[in-house]
Amino acid sequence: MVEINGALLLAQLATFLIALVFLWKVAWRPIVGIIEARQDKLKNDLALIEQSKVAAAQVEKEYTARLAQVEEQAKTIISAAYAQGQKQREELLAQAQEEMKQLRQKTKIQMYGEEARVLQDMIDDTLALSLELTEKLLHKSVDRQSQEQLFQEAIRSMELSLPKP
């Protein structure tokens, strides 16, 4: 069976206790210090991670708010540009219509002027032909005063017969 030797047991127990005290003093405290330092570092890292999460959430919130603000400004700018474009379009249309109206008026005036000029030319040609014909019929020359008088009478009669513009 097993025999227990008391002296040997006592020597082993004393050696164990001396080794335990030695390890306690030499190795245990540094090991515990390293473990505690590691725990503190982990706690600090976790706290930094939590702070980073909070800061990231805050930055994301600010970014989202800024993005919404920028989108609103963009909508405002676009709507203002659209309104300005519509206003310019209306102004250009009004200006074009006014120019067209003025051009029509100017053309009408030119037309009446040209018509009057053509009629005057026709009157002058008719008078010249009438005088020539009258001279030939009478076989004499009409003096300048008589010619002017006949001319004025012919113009008056023609003007009365012409339509008014």
Beta strands, then each sheet from edge to edge (+ up, - down):
end
